[in-house]
Amino acid sequence: MAKAKVIWRERAAADIVRLRSFLSDKDTKAAQRALRVIYGGGELLAAHPKLGRPIDDGSHRRELFLAFGSGFYVIRYFIDPNNTVVIVRIWHSKENRTI
């Protein structure tokens, strides 16, 4: 089966910058590892778009959880009608989120 195309929406790209900046202030190697984990998640989704669990809110969005440190990164995405994985947000499980 061919790999799905993966699109990182603008807010997801901004999330990556924010997450990297947070870690690079403390530990540049950890920031590099975080980027590998996050982008590796995108590669996993290209190969297996339905890998993440569906969100039970009627939105057809899914979440992929990627272990990192004492928590995990969450990649929220949906699969469009053309079988493209559209990544909309990314955050770390220990973040204080209001969105």
N, C-alpha and C positions, 0 to 999 in steps of 0.2 A: 504494500500500500504506500502511496506517495505521501510525503510529509505535507502537513497543512502549512499554509502561510501564517505567519504570526505578525500582528501589528501591535505596537506599543502606543497606546493613546498618549496625548500630551501630558495628562495628569499622571499617568503611570511613569513616564519619563521624568517628570518633576519629582515623583516619589523616590525614584532611584537616586537622583541628585541629593535629595534631602537625607536619605538613609546613608549614603556614602559620606556626606559631609559630617553627619553626626558621628560616625565611627572614625573617620580619618582624623578628627580632632583628638581622639583618644589612642587609636592604634591603626596605623596605616595598613599593616598586614591583615588585620581583621576586616578592614574596609575592602581590601582586594578579595578576600575570601567571600565576603557578602555578595560582591558583584558576580563572582563565579557561581555562587548558589542561585542568585536571582536569574541571571541569564541562562544558567543550566535548566532552571524551571521552564523558561521559554522554549528551550530545545526539547524538553520532555513533552511539553504541550504540542509542539510541532509534530512529534512522532505519535503522540497519544492524546488527541484533543479532549477526550472525555475522562481523562485521568482524575481530574479534580471532582470534588463532590458537588452535586447540585445544591443551590441555595433554595430553600423552601419558601419563596416569597412571590412566586409567579413571574419572576423577571427573566427566567432562563439563564441566569448567570450561574457560574460555578466558582469554586475556590480550591486552589491547590495549596497545600501546606508543605513548607520546606524547612526541615530542621536547621537551626543555626543557633549556636551558643546554648543558653539555657531556655530558649524559646524556639520560635519558628517565624519564617516569613510567610505571609499570606499573599497569594496572587489571585486577584479577583478578575474574572474574564467571562466572555461569552463566545459562542461559536456562531458566526453569521451564516446566512443561507448558502454562501459559497464555500463553506467549510473552512473559513478563515478564523483563526483564534484571535480575538480582540482583547488585549489585556488593558483593563481600565484603571486598576489601582493596585498598589503594593504597600504593605506595612509590616512592621514587626509586631509580634504578639504582645510585647511588653509596652508598646506605645499607648499613651493615653489618647484614645481616639474619640472624637465626637461626631465623626462622619459615618 
